[in-house]
């Protein structure tokens, strides 16, 4: 398929996926994203959306497979690493979630949600001092995030540093 034909096909499939999402037809959107990936397996945004929709549908294994594939094909995609970290966190695989969140912030130090996710998994791992540093990065990047401030304050409190909380 020519480059123009490929772009047009992807554009059309993207429009179909967006329309399906507007009308809450997630199964149709999933099918459109899968078709996009047959046209262009390196289409990162389609793979991320597919992973997110599969997560919403309860297919965590399918979502993890898509996001694993993304991080293998494009290991420099910070959003892919963040989403994969989120899935591992949800599955309570803390070590793997930490690895993914750390990779995301290494690739994109301004990815505030990855710092927040890293902070949360470090809290669950009992590594509160490290969690403080991650959460400080989160609120520095996103100063209007009440969740980041709350978690930072609670972590300080649990460390016995109530004045900083």
ABEGO torsion letter per residue (X at the ends): XBAAAAAAAAAAAAAAAAAAAAAGBAAAAAAAAAAAAAABAABAAAAAAAAAAAAAAGBAAAAAAAAAAAAAABAABAAAAAAAAAAAAAAGBAAAAAAAAAAAAAABAABAAAAAAAAAAAAAAGBAAAAAAAAAAAAAABAABAAAAAAAAAAAAAAGBAAAX
